[in-house]
Amino acid sequence: MRFFYIIILLICFNCQDSNINNQPVIAIHGGAGIILKGDLSVEKEKLIREKLDEAISHGYEILKSSGSSTDAIVETIKILENSPLFNAGKGAVFTSQGTIEHDASIMNGEDLNAGASTGTMYIKNPITLAHSIMTNSEHVFLSREGAEEFAALENLEMVEQEYFFTDFRFNQLKKEQNSSSKFGTVGCVAMDKN
């Protein structure tokens, strides 16, 4: 039997009723995808939870140190993108053509400034591209080669497609090629003390 496996963590330290607006808050999720119940071992679930804890703790430390919510989000997501455990970056699912393509987006709720990219294949951390588009571009959304050209101009780290290859995702591709399964990526939302 299949089910959606979603892990959501929320940290709200020292949030008191009348003081919540001055306290940093961060929430993350590790994505959603179809996983056979028997395929997720106790050991793998432990690894997933540990990586989520690492990511959210790092983001919260940035917020506690008066960092901005966007900085906390970028650094939190980078940890998830660098892990093969999540459908993002290193652990992203394959396309039906056997390649790996990434999408990323970020928005600042205070001024509604945003940046997004789609279809990139060589940017190690797509969230850094989305952030660069938001902060250093006249555009809001870039795709494919244009996004990668902009990433090169921004000196973002590029990698070959092989970096993103994982046996788990390749086997998943082979297994799911004839199904209508959909996969979701990771996410993060944060509120800094401002």
Secondary structure, DSSP 4 states (H G I P E B T S, - for coil): -EEE---EEEE-TT--GGGGGGS-EEEEE----EEEGGGS-HHHHHHHHHHHHHHHHHHHHHHHTT--HHHHHHHHHHHHHTSTTSSSGGGPPPPTTS---EEEEEE-TTT--EEEEEEESSBS-HHHHHHHHHHH-S-SEEEHHHHHHHHHHTT--B--GGGG--HHHHHHHHHHTTS-------EEEEE---
